[in-house]
Amino acid sequence: MFDNEDENKAKRDPEYYYEKDGRTYCIPPYIRRGLDGYAEHGQSGGFIRAAVQNDFATALGRADSTTLMHLRDIHWYIQNELPGDSHGSPEIVKAYADKKRKEREKTDS
């Protein structure tokens, strides 16, 4: 299922590793940027949206092979590093996106 090249790259690429408060995560850099962007702006799509909604059945279908290898760390990153009001269900994610949209509109005006 996994491409050995993807697995080997993840093992040797320091960009995959992120440490904060004694916790270490191994996450593809493009996924971490997407999660951090979602936390900052409330915008996401595809895999990121499914993951923050705790809909891992959909997330599995949208993940590439590299992301699949790191689902556990992605889950823990969401739980530990994203704002508590930003993930958990479709309703919570929608409320968070609405809150961030209103913040953007306030700073744009």
DSSP file (Angstrom, degrees, kcal/mol; ACC not computed):
  #  RESIDUE AA STRUCTURE BP1 BP2  ACC     N-H-->O    O-->H-N    N-H-->O    O-->H-N    TCO  KAPPA ALPHA  PHI   PSI    X-CA   Y-CA   Z-CA
    1    1 A M              0   0    0      0, 0.0     2,-0.3     0, 0.0    64,-0.0   0.000 360.0 360.0 360.0 -41.1    0.0    0.0    0.0
    2    2 A F        -     0   0    0     66,-0.0     2,-0.5    64,-0.0    64,-0.1  -0.727 360.0-124.0 -97.2 144.6    2.8    2.4    0.8
    3    3 A D    >>  -     0   0    0     -2,-0.3     4,-2.1     1,-0.1     3,-0.5  -0.730  14.8-141.3 -82.3 124.8    5.5    3.4   -1.5
    4    4 A N  H 3> S+     0   0    0     -2,-0.5     4,-2.8     1,-0.2     5,-0.2   0.832 102.0  59.4 -58.2 -32.1    8.9    2.6    0.1
    5    5 A E  H 3> S+     0   0    0      2,-0.2     4,-2.2     1,-0.2    -1,-0.2   0.917 105.9  47.4 -63.0 -42.5   10.3    5.8   -1.5
    6    6 A D  H <> S+     0   0    0     -3,-0.5     4,-2.3     2,-0.2    -2,-0.2   0.931 113.5  48.2 -62.1 -45.7    7.6    7.9    0.4
    7    7 A E  H  X S+     0   0    0     -4,-2.1     4,-1.8     1,-0.2    -2,-0.2   0.917 112.5  47.8 -63.3 -43.7    8.4    6.1    3.7
    8    8 A N  H  X S+     0   0    0     -4,-2.8     4,-1.4     1,-0.2    -1,-0.2   0.887 110.2  52.4 -65.4 -38.6   12.1    6.5    3.3
    9    9 A K  H  X S+     0   0    0     -4,-2.2     4,-1.7    -5,-0.2     3,-0.4   0.932 108.9  50.1 -62.4 -45.0   11.8   10.2    2.5
   10   10 A A  H  < S+     0   0    0     -4,-2.3    -1,-0.2     1,-0.2    -2,-0.2   0.869 108.5  53.3 -61.5 -36.7    9.7   10.7    5.6
   11   11 A K  H  < S+     0   0    0     -4,-1.8    -1,-0.2     1,-0.2    -2,-0.2   0.806 119.8  31.6 -69.9 -28.6   12.2    9.0    7.8
   12   12 A R  H  < S+     0   0    0     -4,-1.4    -2,-0.2    -3,-0.4    -1,-0.2   0.521  95.1  94.5-109.1  -5.4   15.1   11.1    6.6
   13   13 A D    ><  -     0   0    0     -4,-1.7     3,-1.9     1,-0.2     4,-0.3  -0.780  56.1-160.3 -93.3 111.6   13.5   14.5    5.9
   14   14 A P  G >  S+     0   0    0      0, 0.0     3,-1.3     0, 0.0    -1,-0.2   0.732  86.4  72.7 -63.8 -19.9   13.8   16.8    8.9
   15   15 A E  G 3  S+     0   0    0      1,-0.3    12,-0.1    -3,-0.1    -5,-0.1   0.732  89.3  61.7 -65.8 -19.2   10.9   18.9    7.6
   16   16 A Y  G <  S+     0   0    0     -3,-1.9    11,-2.9    -6,-0.2     2,-0.4   0.708  92.1  79.3 -76.9 -19.5    8.5   16.1    8.5
   17   17 A Y  E <   +A   26   0A   0     -3,-1.3     2,-0.4    -4,-0.3     9,-0.2  -0.761  53.9 174.5-100.0 133.8    9.4   16.4   12.2
   18   18 A Y  E     -A   25   0A   0      7,-2.4     7,-3.2    -2,-0.4     2,-0.4  -0.999   8.4-166.9-136.7 130.6    7.9   19.0   14.5
   19   19 A E  E     +A   24   0A   0     -2,-0.4     2,-0.3     5,-0.2     5,-0.2  -0.967  13.6 161.8-123.7 135.8    8.5   19.3   18.2
   20   20 A K  E >   -A   23   0A   0      3,-2.6     3,-2.3    -2,-0.4    -2,-0.0  -0.953  69.1  -9.4-152.4 131.0    6.5   21.4   20.6
   21   21 A D  T 3  S-     0   0    0     -2,-0.3     3,-0.1     1,-0.3    -1,-0.0   0.851 129.4 -51.3  51.0  40.7    6.3   21.2   24.4
   22   22 A G  T 3  S+     0   0    0      1,-0.3     2,-0.4     0, 0.0    -1,-0.3   0.450 114.6 115.7  80.6  -0.5    8.0   17.8   24.5
   23   23 A R  E <   -A   20   0A   0     -3,-2.3    -3,-2.6     2,-0.0     2,-0.5  -0.866  49.2-158.3-103.0 136.0    5.7   16.3   21.9
   24   24 A T  E     -A   19   0A   0     -2,-0.4     2,-0.4    -5,-0.2    -5,-0.2  -0.955   7.3-170.1-115.8 131.5    7.2   15.2   18.5
   25   25 A Y  E     -A   18   0A   0     -7,-3.2    -7,-2.4    -2,-0.5     2,-0.6  -0.922  15.6-153.1-118.0 143.7    5.0   14.8   15.4
   26   26 A C  E     +A   17   0A   0     -2,-0.4    -9,-0.2    -9,-0.2    47,-0.2  -0.914  38.3 149.4-115.6 101.1    6.0   13.3   12.1
   27   27 A I        -     0   0    0    -11,-2.9    40,-0.1    -2,-0.6    -2,-0.1  -0.989  54.6-100.2-135.7 137.5    3.7   15.0    9.5
   28   28 A P    >>  -     0   0    0      0, 0.0     4,-2.1     0, 0.0     3,-1.0  -0.351  36.6-124.9 -54.7 136.6    4.2   15.9    5.9
   29   29 A P  H 3> S+     0   0    0      0, 0.0     4,-2.5     0, 0.0     5,-0.2   0.846 108.9  55.8 -57.1 -36.4    5.1   19.6    5.7
   30   30 A Y  H 3> S+     0   0    0      1,-0.2     4,-1.5     2,-0.2     5,-0.1   0.815 108.4  48.6 -68.9 -28.3    2.3   20.4    3.3
   31   31 A I  H <> S+     0   0    0     -3,-1.0     4,-2.7     2,-0.2    -1,-0.2   0.908 110.9  49.5 -74.6 -43.1   -0.2   18.9    5.7
   32   32 A R  H  X S+     0   0    0     -4,-2.1     4,-2.8     1,-0.2     5,-0.2   0.914 111.0  49.8 -62.0 -41.7    1.2   20.8    8.7
   33   33 A R  H  X S+     0   0    0     -4,-2.5     4,-2.6    -5,-0.2    -1,-0.2   0.908 111.5  49.8 -61.8 -40.5    1.0   24.1    6.7
   34   34 A G  H  X S+     0   0    0     -4,-1.5     4,-2.2     2,-0.2    -2,-0.2   0.908 112.4  46.3 -63.9 -42.6   -2.6   23.3    5.7
   35   35 A L  H  X S+     0   0    0     -4,-2.7     4,-2.5     2,-0.2    -2,-0.2   0.919 114.4  47.1 -66.2 -43.7   -3.5   22.6    9.4
   36   36 A D  H  X S+     0   0    0     -4,-2.8     4,-2.0     2,-0.2    -2,-0.2   0.891 111.9  51.1 -65.6 -38.6   -1.8   25.8   10.6
   37   37 A G  H  X S+     0   0    0     -4,-2.6     4,-3.0    -5,-0.2     6,-0.5   0.895 109.7  50.2 -64.3 -39.9   -3.4   27.8    7.8
   38   38 A Y  H  X S+     0   0    0     -4,-2.2     4,-2.9     1,-0.2    -2,-0.2   0.933 109.8  50.6 -61.9 -45.4   -6.8   26.4    8.8
   39   39 A A  H  < S+     0   0    0     -4,-2.5    -2,-0.2     1,-0.2    -1,-0.2   0.875 117.7  40.1 -60.0 -37.3   -6.1   27.3   12.5
   40   40 A E  H  < S+     0   0    0     -4,-2.0    -2,-0.2    -5,-0.2    -1,-0.2   0.887 134.0  17.1 -79.6 -40.3   -5.2   30.8   11.4
   41   41 A H  H  < S-     0   0    0     -4,-3.0    -3,-0.2     2,-0.2    -2,-0.2   0.603  89.1-127.1-113.4 -15.2   -7.8   31.5    8.7
   42   42 A G     <  +     0   0    0     -4,-2.9     2,-0.4    -5,-0.5    -4,-0.2   0.651  68.3 124.9  75.9  14.2  -10.6   28.9    9.2
   43   43 A Q        +     0   0    0     -6,-0.5     2,-0.3    57,-0.1    -1,-0.3  -0.903  25.2 133.7-112.6 135.9  -10.3   27.8    5.6
   44   44 A S        -     0   0    0     -2,-0.4     2,-0.3    -3,-0.1    -9,-0.0  -0.957  22.9-170.1-161.2 176.3   -9.7   24.3    4.4
   45   45 A G    >>  +     0   0    0     -2,-0.3     3,-1.0     0, 0.0     4,-0.9  -0.967  52.2   4.6-162.8 171.3  -10.9   21.7    2.0
   46   46 A G  H 3> S+     0   0    0     -2,-0.3     4,-2.1     1,-0.2     5,-0.2  -0.148 125.2   5.2  53.8-126.6  -10.5   18.0    1.2
   47   47 A F  H 3> S+     0   0    0     15,-0.3     4,-2.7     1,-0.2    -1,-0.2   0.906 131.3  53.0 -59.5 -47.2   -8.4   16.0    3.6
   48   48 A I  H <> S+     0   0    0     -3,-1.0     4,-2.6     1,-0.2     5,-0.3   0.927 109.7  48.3 -59.1 -47.4   -7.8   18.9    6.1
   49   49 A R  H  X S+     0   0    0     -4,-0.9     4,-1.5     1,-0.2    -1,-0.2   0.931 113.1  47.7 -60.4 -45.9  -11.5   19.6    6.5
   50   50 A A  H  <>S+     0   0    0     -4,-2.1     5,-2.9     1,-0.2    -1,-0.2   0.910 112.5  49.8 -61.5 -41.5  -12.4   15.9    6.9
   51   51 A A  H ><5S+     0   0    0     -4,-2.7     3,-1.5     1,-0.2    -2,-0.2   0.922 111.1  46.8 -66.2 -44.5   -9.6   15.5    9.5
   52   52 A V  H 3<5S+     0   0    0     -4,-2.6    36,-3.0     1,-0.3    -1,-0.2   0.747 109.2  56.1 -72.0 -20.6  -10.6   18.5   11.6
   53   53 A Q  T 3<5S-     0   0    0     -4,-1.5    -1,-0.3    -5,-0.3    -2,-0.2   0.439 115.2-119.4 -84.0   0.1  -14.2   17.3   11.5
   54   54 A N  T < 5S+     0   0    0     -3,-1.5     2,-1.0     1,-0.2    -3,-0.2   0.783  71.5 137.9  65.8  27.5  -13.0   14.0   12.9
   55   55 A D     >< +     0   0    0     -5,-2.9     4,-2.3    -6,-0.2     3,-0.3  -0.669  16.8 162.4-102.9  74.7  -14.3   12.3    9.8
   56   56 A F  H  >  +     0   0    0     -2,-1.0     4,-2.2     1,-0.2    -1,-0.2   0.689  67.1  66.0 -74.9 -16.4  -11.4    9.9    9.2
   57   57 A A  H  > S+     0   0    0      2,-0.2     4,-1.1    -3,-0.2    -1,-0.2   0.942 110.5  37.4 -64.6 -45.6  -13.4    7.7    6.9
   58   58 A T  H  > S+     0   0    0     -3,-0.3     4,-1.2     2,-0.2     3,-0.2   0.901 114.1  56.4 -69.8 -41.1  -13.6   10.6    4.4
   59   59 A A  H >X S+     0   0    0     -4,-2.3     4,-1.3     1,-0.2     3,-0.7   0.901 102.8  55.4 -58.1 -41.3  -10.0   11.6    5.3
   60   60 A L  H 3< S+     0   0    0     -4,-2.2     3,-0.4     1,-0.2    -1,-0.2   0.894 107.3  49.9 -58.6 -39.4   -8.7    8.2    4.4
   61   61 A G  H 3< S+     0   0    0     -4,-1.1    -1,-0.2    -3,-0.2    -2,-0.2   0.719 115.4  42.7 -72.1 -20.5  -10.3    8.5    0.9
   62   62 A R  H << S+     0   0    0     -4,-1.2   -15,-0.3    -3,-0.7    -1,-0.2   0.521  93.1 101.2-102.4  -8.0   -8.7   11.9    0.3
   63   63 A A     <  -     0   0    0     -4,-1.3     2,-0.1    -3,-0.4   -17,-0.0  -0.515  65.2-133.8 -82.6 144.1   -5.2   11.2    1.7
   64   64 A D     >  -     0   0    0     -2,-0.2     4,-2.4     1,-0.1     5,-0.2  -0.377  38.2 -94.4 -82.2 174.2   -2.2   10.5   -0.5
   65   65 A S  H  > S+     0   0    0      1,-0.2     4,-1.3     2,-0.2    -1,-0.1   0.853 125.1  50.8 -63.3 -35.2    0.0    7.6    0.4
   66   66 A T  H  > S+     0   0    0      1,-0.2     4,-0.5     2,-0.2     3,-0.3   0.932 110.9  48.1 -67.4 -44.6    2.5    9.8    2.4
   67   67 A T  H >4 S+     0   0    0      1,-0.2     3,-1.6     2,-0.2    -2,-0.2   0.893 105.4  59.6 -63.1 -40.0   -0.3   11.3    4.4
   68   68 A L  H >< S+     0   0    0     -4,-2.4     3,-1.2     1,-0.3     4,-0.2   0.869  99.6  57.2 -55.9 -37.7   -1.8    7.9    5.2
   69   69 A M  H 3< S+     0   0    0     -4,-1.3    -1,-0.3    -3,-0.3    -2,-0.2   0.708 111.9  42.6 -66.4 -18.0    1.5    6.9    6.8
   70   70 A H  T <X S+     0   0    0     -3,-1.6     4,-2.5    -4,-0.5    -1,-0.2   0.156  73.5 116.9-117.4  17.8    1.2    9.8    9.2
   71   71 A L  H <> S+     0   0    0     -3,-1.2     4,-2.8     1,-0.2     5,-0.2   0.876  75.8  53.9 -57.9 -40.5   -2.5    9.8   10.2
   72   72 A R  H  > S+     0   0    0     -4,-0.2     4,-2.3     1,-0.2    -1,-0.2   0.940 112.2  43.1 -61.8 -46.8   -1.9    9.1   13.9
   73   73 A D  H  > S+     0   0    0    -47,-0.2     4,-2.5     2,-0.2    -1,-0.2   0.873 112.7  53.7 -67.2 -35.7    0.5   12.0   14.2
   74   74 A I  H  X S+     0   0    0     -4,-2.5     4,-2.5     2,-0.2    -2,-0.2   0.936 109.0  49.5 -62.2 -45.4   -1.9   14.2   12.2
   75   75 A H  H  X S+     0   0    0     -4,-2.8     4,-2.4     1,-0.2    -2,-0.2   0.935 113.1  45.6 -58.3 -47.6   -4.7   13.3   14.6
   76   76 A W  H  X S+     0   0    0     -4,-2.3     4,-2.6     1,-0.2     5,-0.3   0.859 110.1  54.5 -67.7 -34.1   -2.6   14.1   17.7
   77   77 A Y  H  X>S+     0   0    0     -4,-2.5     4,-2.9     2,-0.2     5,-0.8   0.934 109.6  47.7 -62.1 -45.4   -1.4   17.4   16.1
   78   78 A I  H  X5S+     0   0    0     -4,-2.5     4,-1.0     1,-0.2    -2,-0.2   0.941 115.6  45.0 -59.2 -47.7   -5.0   18.4   15.6
   79   79 A Q  H  <5S+     0   0    0     -4,-2.4    -2,-0.2    -5,-0.2    -1,-0.2   0.873 125.5  29.6 -65.1 -39.3   -5.9   17.5   19.1
   80   80 A N  H  <5S+     0   0    0     -4,-2.6    -2,-0.2    -5,-0.2    -3,-0.2   0.763 127.7  31.3 -96.8 -27.8   -2.9   19.1   20.8
   81   81 A E  H  <5S+     0   0    0     -4,-2.9    -3,-0.2    -5,-0.3    -2,-0.1   0.686  98.3  78.7-112.5 -22.2   -1.9   22.0   18.7
   82   82 A L  S  <<S-     0   0    0     -4,-1.0     5,-0.1    -5,-0.8   -46,-0.1  -0.589  95.9 -85.6 -86.6 152.6   -5.0   23.4   17.0
   83   83 A P    >   -     0   0    0      0, 0.0     3,-2.1     0, 0.0     4,-0.3  -0.262  37.4-122.7 -55.0 141.3   -7.4   25.7   19.0
   84   84 A G  G >  S+     0   0    0      1,-0.3     3,-0.6     2,-0.2    -2,-0.1   0.763 110.3  53.7 -59.7 -27.6   -9.9   23.6   21.0
   85   85 A D  G 3  S+     0   0    0      1,-0.2    -1,-0.3     3,-0.0    11,-0.1   0.296  95.8  72.0 -90.5  11.9  -12.8   25.3   19.3
   86   86 A S  G <  S+     0   0    0     -3,-2.1     2,-0.3    -8,-0.1    -1,-0.2   0.494  96.7  35.2-105.2  -4.4  -11.6   24.5   15.8
   87   87 A H    <   +     0   0    0     -3,-0.6   -34,-0.2    -4,-0.3   -35,-0.1  -0.978  68.3  76.7-149.3 157.2  -12.1   20.8   15.5
   88   88 A G  S    S+     0   0    0    -36,-3.0   -35,-0.1    -2,-0.3    -1,-0.1  -0.130  91.3  13.3 139.2 -41.5  -14.4   17.9   16.4
   89   89 A S  S  > S-     0   0    0    -37,-0.2     4,-2.6     1,-0.1     5,-0.2  -0.967  76.9-100.4-154.7 164.6  -17.5   17.9   14.3
   90   90 A P  H  > S+     0   0    0      0, 0.0     4,-2.3     0, 0.0     5,-0.2   0.882 122.7  51.6 -58.1 -36.8  -18.9   19.5   11.1
   91   91 A E  H  > S+     0   0    0      2,-0.2     4,-2.4     1,-0.2     5,-0.2   0.910 110.5  47.0 -67.7 -41.9  -20.9   22.0   13.2
   92   92 A I  H  > S+     0   0    0      2,-0.2     4,-2.4     1,-0.2    -1,-0.2   0.919 113.0  49.2 -64.7 -43.6  -17.8   23.0   15.3
   93   93 A V  H  X S+     0   0    0     -4,-2.6     4,-2.6     2,-0.2    -2,-0.2   0.896 111.3  49.5 -64.5 -40.5  -15.7   23.4   12.1
   94   94 A K  H  X S+     0   0    0     -4,-2.3     4,-2.6    -5,-0.2    -1,-0.2   0.927 111.0  49.4 -64.0 -44.3  -18.4   25.5   10.5
   95   95 A A  H  X S+     0   0    0     -4,-2.4     4,-2.3     2,-0.2    -2,-0.2   0.897 112.5  48.4 -61.6 -40.0  -18.7   27.7   13.6
   96   96 A Y  H  X S+     0   0    0     -4,-2.4     4,-2.6     2,-0.2     5,-0.2   0.922 111.1  49.5 -66.2 -44.2  -14.9   28.2   13.7
   97   97 A A  H  X S+     0   0    0     -4,-2.6     4,-2.4     1,-0.2    -2,-0.2   0.907 111.5  49.7 -61.5 -41.2  -14.8   29.0    9.9
   98   98 A D  H  X S+     0   0    0     -4,-2.6     4,-2.4     2,-0.2    -1,-0.2   0.915 110.2  50.7 -63.1 -42.8  -17.6   31.6   10.4
   99   99 A K  H  X S+     0   0    0     -4,-2.3     4,-2.0     1,-0.2    -2,-0.2   0.925 112.6  45.8 -60.6 -45.5  -15.7   33.1   13.4
  100  100 A K  H  X S+     0   0    0     -4,-2.6     4,-2.3     2,-0.2    -1,-0.2   0.873 110.5  53.7 -67.5 -36.6  -12.5   33.4   11.4
  101  101 A R  H  X S+     0   0    0     -4,-2.4     4,-2.6    -5,-0.2    -1,-0.2   0.923 109.0  49.0 -62.7 -43.5  -14.4   34.8    8.4
  102  102 A K  H  X S+     0   0    0     -4,-2.4     4,-2.2     1,-0.2    -2,-0.2   0.885 109.6  52.4 -63.8 -38.7  -15.9   37.5   10.6
  103  103 A E  H  X S+     0   0    0     -4,-2.0     4,-1.9     2,-0.2    -1,-0.2   0.913 110.5  47.8 -62.5 -41.8  -12.4   38.3   12.0
  104  104 A R  H  X S+     0   0    0     -4,-2.3     4,-2.0     1,-0.2    -2,-0.2   0.919 111.3  50.3 -64.5 -43.2  -11.1   38.8    8.5
  105  105 A E  H  X S+     0   0    0     -4,-2.6     4,-1.3     1,-0.2    -1,-0.2   0.881 108.8  52.6 -62.7 -37.5  -14.0   41.0    7.5
  106  106 A K  H  < S+     0   0    0     -4,-2.2    -1,-0.2     1,-0.2    -2,-0.2   0.899 112.5  43.8 -65.5 -41.1  -13.5   43.1   10.5
  107  107 A T  H  < S+     0   0    0     -4,-1.9    -1,-0.2     1,-0.2    -2,-0.2   0.773 111.2  55.7 -77.2 -24.5   -9.8   43.7    9.7
  108  108 A D  H  <        0   0    0     -4,-2.0    -1,-0.2     1,-0.2    -2,-0.2   0.754 360.0 360.0 -76.9 -23.8  -10.5   44.3    6.0
  109  109 A S     <        0   0    0     -4,-1.3    -1,-0.2    -5,-0.2    -2,-0.2   0.486 360.0 360.0 -92.1 360.0  -13.0   47.1    6.7
